[in-house]
């Protein structure tokens, strides 16, 4: 991987999405945010629309986005609409793509699931976390490729996690068919895959004017933790013995958690930057990774060879699906 000077910005861990976009005019820009009905996704939608963008919330249940749609119903430069898109169901992803018309200036791959207790599979036979967090977004980006290219200078943003640091993507057994299922290993690998997707887009679509970057939003209390039992929440320091949720000092608000997302989706500070990973609004240092790693981006997540290999693996999955459809 080529060396380069790391990008730095004037924003930090406590900056909000609105602060990052202060003074940025997104009028005329069309953007898609998956999982944008709640949590940091909704905070990103609110900031992008507030800066003038026309934002589509791609959600498994569009009804959940109705409050956001209503919030931006008054005439103004920014707007919000919602459309169905279940990332774990490629038929749903294809239906979303089929009705999309016109350019896409930014695609924010924000939706995800975490720590599903038991091994579950998508219709394509993919482990559900990898199917939702990676394959669905890969299919969506590929399906919207022409619309991204039509924008002239489009951005793809992959919301990853510090969990990617733990271990490299397991190409030998990506679906946990032979090894015992581990919900945290599955989650971490799916987040490695997201970073590799950013690297892959940077490598494959640069000539089309499409950039892609990944990020760690930090610790935020959202619906993402819905599969975590009380014992796990206590182990993370997120719940007391009485069952009350605890906000640790290092936790961010959703608006703070969405700051790096909107930085990568719309800020002129990162115009043309691609294939990189950001944390707290700064480009992260490449580190060795492993169970003891606590920050930075793991070398295994930005490895060009791994990115190309995963790109080919996912492309084959989509090709096989079309042949059997």
C-alpha positions in Angstrom: 0.0 0.0 0.0 1.4 3.4 -1.0 2.4 5.7 1.8 0.7 9.1 2.0 0.3 12.0 4.4 -2.6 11.3 6.7 -5.6 13.7 6.3 -6.4 15.8 9.3 -9.3 18.1 9.9 -10.2 20.8 12.5 -12.9 18.5 13.9 -12.6 16.0 16.7 -14.4 13.3 18.7 -17.0 15.7 20.1 -17.7 17.5 16.9 -21.3 17.1 15.7 -22.5 16.3 12.2 -24.0 19.8 12.0 -20.8 21.4 13.0 -18.9 19.5 10.3 -21.3 20.7 7.6 -21.6 24.2 8.9 -21.3 26.5 5.8 -21.5 23.6 3.4 -24.2 23.9 0.7 -25.5 20.6 -0.5 -28.4 22.0 -2.6 -29.0 19.9 -5.6 -27.1 16.9 -4.2 -28.9 13.5 -4.0 -27.8 11.2 -1.3 -28.8 7.7 0.0 -28.4 6.7 3.6 -29.1 3.0 4.5 -30.5 2.5 7.9 -31.2 6.2 8.2 -34.3 5.9 10.2 -32.7 5.9 13.6 -29.4 6.2 15.5 -26.4 7.7 13.8 -28.0 7.1 10.5 -30.9 9.5 11.3 -28.4 12.0 12.7 -26.5 11.9 9.4 -29.7 12.3 7.4 -30.7 15.3 9.5 -27.3 17.0 9.0 -27.2 16.3 5.2 -30.8 17.4 4.6 -30.2 20.4 6.9 -27.3 21.4 4.5 -29.7 21.2 1.5 -29.3 17.7 0.2 -32.2 15.6 -1.0 -31.8 12.4 1.1 -33.4 9.1 0.6 -33.5 6.8 3.7 -33.1 3.2 2.5 -34.7 1.2 5.3 -36.0 -2.3 5.9 -39.1 -0.6 7.3 -39.6 2.8 5.7 -42.4 3.6 8.1 -39.7 4.1 10.8 -38.4 7.1 8.8 -41.7 8.9 8.8 -40.7 11.4 11.6 -37.6 12.4 9.6 -39.7 12.8 6.4 -42.2 15.0 8.3 -39.4 17.0 9.8 -38.2 18.1 6.4 -41.7 18.3 4.8 -41.7 22.2 4.8 -40.5 23.8 1.6 -36.8 24.3 1.6 -33.5 23.2 -0.1 -33.2 20.0 1.9 -35.7 17.1 1.8 -36.1 13.5 3.1 -37.9 10.6 1.6 -37.9 6.9 2.5 -37.9 3.7 0.4 -37.8 0.0 1.2 -34.4 -1.7 1.1 -33.6 -4.8 3.2 -29.9 -5.4 2.8 -30.2 -9.0 3.9 -32.6 -9.7 1.0 -31.0 -9.1 -2.4 -34.4 -9.1 -4.1 -35.2 -6.0 -2.0 -31.9 -4.4 -2.9 -32.6 -5.0 -6.6 -36.1 -3.6 -6.3 -34.7 -0.4 -4.8 -32.1 -0.1 -7.5 -34.6 -0.8 -10.3 -36.8 2.2 -9.4 -33.9 4.6 -8.7 -33.6 7.3 -11.4 -30.9 9.9 -11.8 -27.5 10.6 -10.2 -26.4 9.7 -6.7 -23.9 12.1 -5.2 -23.3 10.1 -2.0 -24.2 6.6 -0.9 -23.8 6.1 2.9 -23.6 2.4 3.9 -24.7 2.9 7.5 -27.2 0.1 8.2 -26.0 -2.9 10.0 -26.6 -5.7 12.5 -24.3 -6.7 15.4 -23.7 -9.7 17.5 -26.5 -12.0 16.3 -26.5 -14.7 19.0 -26.9 -17.7 16.7 -25.7 -18.4 13.2 -28.4 -17.3 10.7 -28.3 -17.3 6.9 -29.6 -15.0 4.3 -31.5 -16.4 1.3 -28.2 -16.5 -0.6 -26.7 -18.7 2.2 -24.4 -16.0 3.6 -24.0 -15.6 7.4 -26.5 -12.9 8.2 -24.1 -10.3 9.6 -21.8 -10.5 6.6 -24.9 -10.6 4.3 -26.3 -7.4 5.9 -23.2 -5.4 6.7 -21.3 -6.2 3.5 -23.0 -8.2 0.7 -26.1 -6.0 0.7 -24.1 -2.9 0.5 -21.8 -4.3 -2.2 -24.9 -5.2 -4.3 -26.5 -1.8 -3.7 -23.3 0.1 -4.7 -22.8 -2.1 -7.8 -26.5 -1.6 -8.7 -26.2 2.1 -8.4 -22.8 2.3 -10.1 -24.1 4.1 -13.2 -26.0 6.6 -11.0 -22.9 7.2 -8.9 -20.8 7.7 -12.1 -23.5 10.1 -13.5 -22.9 12.4 -10.5 -19.5 13.3 -11.8 -17.9 13.2 -8.4 -19.7 10.7 -6.1 -18.8 9.4 -2.7 -19.4 6.0 -1.0 -19.1 6.0 2.8 -18.8 2.7 4.6 -19.6 2.8 8.4 -17.3 0.2 10.0 -16.3 -0.3 13.6 -13.2 -0.7 15.8 -14.2 -4.4 15.9 -12.5 -4.8 12.5 -9.2 -4.7 14.4 -9.5 -8.1 16.0 -8.7 -10.4 13.0 -8.5 -10.5 9.2 -11.3 -11.6 7.0 -11.5 -15.4 6.9 -11.6 -16.4 3.2 -11.3 -20.1 4.1 -14.6 -20.1 6.0 -16.4 -16.8 5.6 -19.9 -18.3 6.4 -18.9 -20.2 9.5 -19.7 -23.5 7.8 -16.8 -25.5 9.4 -15.8 -23.5 12.5 -18.0 -22.8 15.5 -20.1 -19.7 15.1 -18.8 -16.7 17.1 -21.1 -13.7 17.0 -18.3 -11.2 17.7 -15.9 -12.8 15.2 -18.7 -12.7 12.6 -19.4 -9.0 13.4 -15.7 -8.0 13.3 -15.1 -9.8 10.0 -18.2 -8.2 8.5 -16.7 -4.8 9.5 -13.3 -5.7 8.0 -15.3 -6.5 4.8 -16.7 -3.0 4.8 -13.3 -1.4 5.0 -12.1 -3.7 2.2 -15.1 -2.6 0.1 -13.9 1.1 0.4 -10.5 0.0 -0.8 -12.0 -2.1 -3.6 -14.1 0.8 -4.8 -11.1 3.1 -4.7 -9.2 0.5 -6.9 -12.0 -0.4 -9.3 -14.0 2.8 -9.8 -11.5 5.7 -9.6 -11.8 6.3 -13.3 -15.5 6.8 -12.9 -15.0 9.7 -10.5 -16.2 7.6 -7.5 -14.4 7.8 -4.2 -14.9 5.6 -1.1 -13.8 5.7 2.5 -14.6 3.9 5.7 -15.0 5.1 9.3 -15.4 4.1 12.9 -18.2 6.2 14.4 -17.2 5.3 18.0 -19.3 4.2 20.9 -23.0 5.3 20.7 -26.1 3.8 22.3 -28.4 2.9 19.4 -30.6 0.1 18.2 -27.5 -1.7 16.9 -27.1 -3.2 20.4 -30.5 -4.8 20.3 -29.0 -8.4 20.1 -26.8 -7.9 23.1 -28.0 -9.6 26.3 -27.8 -8.0 29.7 -24.7 -9.9 30.7 -22.8 -8.7 27.6 -24.0 -5.1 28.2 -22.7 -5.3 31.8 -19.4 -6.6 30.5 -19.1 -3.6 28.2 -19.9 -1.3 31.1 -23.2 -0.3 29.4 -25.6 -1.6 32.1 -25.6 -1.6 35.8 -26.7 -4.5 38.1 -30.2 -3.1 38.3 -30.6 -3.2 34.5 -30.2 0.5 33.8 -28.2 1.5 30.7 -25.0 3.5 31.5 -23.5 6.1 29.2 -19.8 5.9 29.7 -17.8 9.2 29.4 -16.3 8.1 26.1 -19.7 7.4 24.6 -20.8 9.9 21.9 -24.3 11.2 21.1 -25.8 10.2 17.7 -25.0 13.6 16.4 -21.3 13.2 17.4 -21.3 9.6 16.1 -22.5 10.8 12.7 -19.9 13.6 12.3 -17.3 11.4 10.5 -20.0 10.0 8.3 -21.0 13.4 7.0 -17.4 14.5 6.8 -16.7 11.7 4.3 -20.1 12.1 2.5 -20.1 15.8 1.9 -17.2 17.9 3.3 -14.9 19.7 0.8 -12.0 18.8 3.2 -11.9 15.3 1.9 -12.7 16.0 -1.8 -10.9 13.4 -3.9 -9.7 11.3 -0.9 -10.4 7.6 -1.4 -9.6 4.2 0.0 -8.9 5.3 3.5 -10.3 4.9 7.0 -11.3 7.7 9.4 -11.9 7.9 13.2 -13.0 11.0 15.1 -12.9 13.0 11.9 -9.2 12.2 11.3 -7.6 9.7 9.0 -6.5 6.8 11.1 -3.0 5.3 11.4 -2.4 1.9 9.9 -1.6 -0.6 12.7 -0.9 -4.3 12.9 -4.3 -5.2 14.4 -5.1 -8.1 16.6 -7.1 -8.7 19.8 -5.1 -6.2 21.8 -5.3 -3.3 19.2 -7.4 -0.4 20.5 -7.2 2.2 17.7 -6.2 2.9 14.1 -7.0 0.8 11.1 -5.7 -2.7 10.8 -3.4 -3.4 7.9 -5.5 -6.5 7.0 -8.5 -4.2 6.4 -6.7 -1.9 3.9 -4.8 -4.7 2.1 -5.3 -4.2 -1.7 -4.9 -8.0 -2.4 -7.6 -8.8 0.2 -9.8 -6.1 -1.2 -9.5 -7.5 -4.7 -10.1 -11.1 -3.4 -13.2 -10.1 -1.5 -14.5 -8.1 -4.5 -14.2 -11.2 -6.7 -15.9 -13.3 -4.1 -18.9 -11.0 -3.8 -19.1 -10.5 -7.6 -19.3 -14.3 -8.0 -22.1 -14.4 -5.4 -24.1 -11.8 -7.4 -23.3 -13.5 -10.7 -24.4 -16.9 -9.4 -27.6 -15.4 -8.0 -28.5 -14.0 -11.5 -27.8 -17.3 -13.1 -30.2 -19.1 -10.8 -32.9 -16.4 -10.6 
